[in-house]
C-alpha cells in the first residue's frame, strides 16, 4: 500500500476525534523549523478570524479493542493501514514545507498493546523535534494503560496531550467498551495534570525545567451514545477541570456508524443541538464562573433546546434581576444574557468616569435585544418592565435551534 492510500484511510479514520484545538503554546522557534504560536493550530478559527490547519491522522486504524461505537473496532470490515514512524515524520515535514499545515495531530488505534502504541507515537514526536528541529504545534494522544515513562517522554516533545474518556459513566463503558477500564483512562489524565501543574509552577519560578505539554491536556466525551443526562456530563467535566487540571473537554455528538442493540439506530440523527448546548454550558463553567449545580439540578437534568444555558439560569433566578449597570459587580454582570467577558470589563472600566446610557452600552458590544430585559441604568429600563418567565421564554428562544437540529 502506498503513502497516498494510507493517508486517505488514516486521515478519514481520524475525523471522529474532536479533541484538537488551538494550541496556546509558546514553544520557541529560534534555530528550528516552524513555530507553535499562541494563536493556535488545527482546523480551527482563531480569535481574529483566521483558520489554521494541521495534519490530522491516525498512526494506525488497526485496533485490539471492539468498542461498539467505533468505526475502527476490531470486528469491523474496514480497510486497514498503518504508518511507519518515518512515514509520519516525512509527511509532516513535507506538508509543512509546502505550507499545507502548521502542525500535527496524531492519534491511533491500539496496535499489539498500549505501550507499543505509545512508544511509536513517542518516537514520531521525538524524531520531529530532535532530528528535524520541528517547532510547529504537535498534539498527541496519551494511551490509557501505557506506562507513565512513555507518557512523560511523549509529553516532553508534544505541545498538548489528550486522553479521551469517550463515555460519561463506568456503566456505559462496561456496556459499550467492556475491554476498556475506566480507572486506566482516568490515571493518565490525573498524571498529566500533575506533571503539567509541576511544569507551570517551576516555570513561574524561572527555573529551567524540561517542557511538558505546555498547552495542557484535553479529553473528549461522546454525547448521545449512552443514556447519561447533561447534568451527569457537566458534573464530570467540572471534576476534570477542578481535580485534574484539564484544559478543555470536547463534546462529540454520536455519529451512528455501527449496528448494535446497545446503540441508537443507524437512522438516528446526531444530537448536534445537544452538543452545541453542552459547549455553551461548558463555556459558562470555564470562563464565566458558573458551577455545574447552578446550570442543572436533579429536577431538571437536561439543557433546553429552546434557549442557551445562560438564559436558562437567568429564568430560574429572576429574583436577582434587574441588575443595576452603574454598580453591579463584574461577576454579576457576566451572568446577564447579552453581556460577555469583554462587555462586562468595558462596563466596569468606563462607568468609573463616564455617564453610561443604553446607546453607550450598544457601542461597547452589549447585545441589548437580550440584555435589556435584565438591566437598568440609574433605575430605568430601556423598554417597559418585563420579568415574566413565560413571556421571556418566548422572546429569548433561539430561532437557530431548529436549524441546528436539522443540520
N, C-alpha and C positions, 0 to 999 in steps of 0.2 A: 504494500500500500504506500503511495507516495505522500509527500507532505501536504499537498493540496487537499487530498481526500481526508487525511487525518484532521486537518484544520476545519473542514466542513463539518465533520462528525463531532469533534470535541468542542467547537465553539457553539454549535447548536445545542449540545448536551449541557452547556453551562448557563443557558439562558434563564433557567428557573431559579438561579441563585441571585437574590436581590440585595444581598448584604454587602454591596460595594457602594462607595460614595466618595465625595471629595475628601482629600487626604487630611488636611490640617497639619501636614508635616512640614518641618523646617530643615530637612536633611540638606546639608551644604552641597554645592555643585562645583566648588573650586577644584580644578585639576581632574575632573571626571566628565562623564558623558551624561547629558540630560540634567533635569532639575525637578525636584519634587517641591512645588511651591504651595503656599497656604491656600491658594485659590482652588486647588483640588484637581483630581484626576478621575477618570471613569466616564462613561456616557452619562453625564450629569450636568445640570445647569448650575453655574456659579452665581454668587450674589449680584454680579454685574451683568448677568445675562449671557455669558459665554458658555458654549458647550465644549466640554473636554472629554477626551477619549482614552481608552486603554484596550489592550489585548486581553480579552476575557475568555479563558479556555479552561478545560479540564486537562490534567495530566493524563488521565485515562477515564473511560466510562465503563471499564471492567469493574465489577464490584462483588465482594463476597457476601454482601447483605441482600436481603429480599424484602425491602420496605414496600408496603402496599402502595404508597402514594408516589413512588419514584419511577420515572421513566427509565432509569438505568438499573433497576432492580435485577438481581441475578437471573430470574426466570423469564425476563422479557426478551423477546426475539428482536433485538435491535442490532444494527451494525456496530461493532466494537472496534476500538482503536486505542493506541497508547503512544504517547510521545516519549522519546528518549530525553534525557537531561539536555544534551547538546542541541537537539532539535528545538526545544523551547527557548534556549538561550539565543540561538541563531535567529529564530523568528522574531524575538523581542528586539534584538539589536537591528535586524534588517528593517522591521516595520518602523522603528524609531527613526532610523536614518532617512527613511522615505517620508517622514512626517505624518505617518498614518496614526500613530499612537503617542501618548505621553507617559505610558506606564503599563504595568502588567497586573492582572487579577488572575490568580492561579488557584484553582480548587481541584478536587479529584474524587473519583470513586476509590474504594478501599481495595487495593490490589495486594494479594497474599496476606498481609496483616497490617495493623496500624503503624507500627514502627517502620516497616518497609516503605509505606506510602509517605509518611512524614519525612523519612530520610531522603527520598527522591525530591520532594518539594524543597527541603533544606539545601540540597546540592544545587538546585536551579538558582535560588536566590544568592547563595554564597558565590557561585561562579560568576553571576552577573555583576555582583559588587566587587569582588576581589580580582578577578581575571580581566574583566572588561571595564571596570571603573564606572559602571552604570549608576547614576544618581537620580534616575527617574523614580516615580512612585511605584511601589510594589506592595500589593495586598495579597496575602496568602492565607490558606486555611491551617488551623491547628486541629489535628485529627484527634477526636476523643479516643482515649485508650493508648495514645502514643506516649513515649517516655517524656518526662519533664526536660531531660537534657536535650532531646531533639527539638522540642517546642521552644526551649530557651535559645538554642542556636538559630532556629528559623526566625525568631523574633528579633535577633540581633541584626539581621540583614533585611527585614521587612519593615515597611512604614506602618502597616496595620495588619493585625491578625483577626480572624473571625472563627467562631465556633458556633455552628448552627444547632440550636435546641430543637428546632423543627416543630415539635408538638408541645402544647401548653401544659400537659399533665403526664404523670407517670402511667396512669391508667391508659391513656390514649397511646402512649409509646409502646406499652406492652401489647396492645391490640393491633396496632398498625406496623410496628417495627420491633417485634419481640426479640430479635437478636441483638438489639442495642440496649445499653444500660444507662439510665438517667444519671446515675452517680458518675459514670465515666464522662458524660457530657459536661456536667457541672464542674468537675475537678479542674480541667484546663481553663475554664472561664475564670474560676477563682484564682488559680495560679497566675494566669496572665495579668489579672487585675492587680495582684500583689506585686508582681515584677514591674508593672507599669508605674504604680504608685512609688515604689522604691526608686525607679529611674527618675521620675519627676522630682522627688524630694532631693536626691543627690544633685541633680542639675540645678535646683534652686539654690543650693549651697555653693554653686560654681565649682563643683568637683568634676574632674574628668572621669566619666564612667562610660562603659560600653553602651551604645544606644540599644534600646529595646522597644520595638513597636511604638515610635514616638507619636503616632497618630491614634494610639489607643486600640481597643478591640471592640468588635461588634458581634451581633448574633441575628438570627432570623427565625421567625415563627410563621408556620403555615396557618392561615385563617380559613376555617370552613371545612377542613377535612375531618374534624372531630367536634364533639358537641359542647366544648367549653364556652362559657359566656365571655363577653367583652370584659366584664369585671374581673374574672379569673386571669385573663390575658394581661390586663393593665396592672393587676397586683403582682404578677410575675415580673413584668417589665420593671416596675418600681423597685422590686427587690434586687434585680440585676444591677440597676443603676446605683442603688444605695449601698449594697453589700459587696458588690464585685467590681465596682468602678467601670462598668460597661459604658462605652462611649455612645452607642446607638443600638436600638432594636429595630429591625426591619420586619414589616408585616407583609406577607405574600399571600394574596388571595389564591385559594386552592384551585389549581387547574386540573380538571379530570383527565387523566391520561391512561388510567388502568381500570379494568373491571375488578371489583371486589365487593363482596356483600357488606364489608365494614366501611365502605367509602360511599360518598354521594354518587349518584348515577352519572355516567359519562355525558348525558344530555344536560346536566346541571350547569348553569352559567356561573362563572367565577364571581364571588361576592365582592366585586370591586368597590361598591359604595361602602361596605363594611370596612374594607381595608383602608379606604380614604378617611373614614371617621376615626379609626384607631390611630392613624398617623396624626390627626388633629389633636386627639386626646393625649397622645404621647408628647406632642409639642407643648401642650399645656403643662405637663409634668416636668419636662426638661428645662423649659425656658420661662414659664410664667408662674412658677411657684405653687402649682396645684398638687394635691395629693390624690392618689387613686381613689381613696374612700370619699373624696369630695365630688368626684365625677360620676361614680356609680356606687350603688349600695345593693344589699341583698334583695330589696323590694323591686329594684329596677336595674337588673344586671346587664342590659344591652343598651348600646348607644342608639339614639334615634336617627332614623334615616332622614327625617324631615328637616332637621337643623343641626348645626355643629355643636360639639360638646360644651363650648364656652357659653353659647346661648342656653343650652340645657341647664348648666349650673346657675346661670342668672335667673332663669324662670323658677328654679327651686329655691331661690334666695332673694325674692323681691323685697323682703323686709329691709335689706341693706341698701336699697335704692330709693330715690335718686342719689347719685354721687355729686357732691359739690366740687366742681373743677378747680376752684381757686384755693382749696385747702386739703383735698383728698390726698392720701399717701400714694406714693408711687406704686406700692403693691396693690392697692385697691383700684387704682386707675387701670392696671393691667387686666383686671377682671371685668372691665366694661367691654361688651361687644363693640367692635369697630375701633377700639384703641389697641394698637400693638406696642411693641417694645420701643421703637423709635418715637412713636407718638406720645407715649407716656413720659419719656425722657424730655421731649421738647416742651410738653406742658409744664413739667416741674421746673425746667430751666427758664422759660420765658415768663412764667407768672411771677417771678421774683421782682421784675421791674417793668412789666408790661401789663396793660389792661386787656384781658382776654375777652373775646366775643366769639360768636359762632362762626363768623367769617374767618377769623384768625385760626380757629381750630381746623377749619377746612383746608387752609393753606399749609397747616402742619401735617396733613395727610390723614387726619381723623376721618373715618367713614361715618359721616353724620346720619346717613339713612338708617344705620343700625344703632349708633351711639345715642342719638337724640332722645330715645325713649328712657334713657337711664342716667342722664346727666342734667345738671343745672349750672348756670353761671350767675353768681350772686343771687341765688334763689329762684332764677327764672328758667323755664323750659324754652327750648327752641320752638316747639309747637304746643298743642294742647296736652294736658296731663293724661297719660295713659300708662297705667301699671296693672293692667288686667291680663292674666296669664293667657286666657283663650284668645283674646284679641292679638296679643303679641306673637303667639304661635303662628297665626295667620300671616302676620306682617314680616316675620323673620324666617319663615320657612325657606329653605334653599331650593330655588327653582331648578338648579342644576342637578339635583339628586336623581331625578328620573332619567336624565341623560347619562349620568354615571352608571346607573343600574343597567341601562340598555347597551352600554358600550361593549 
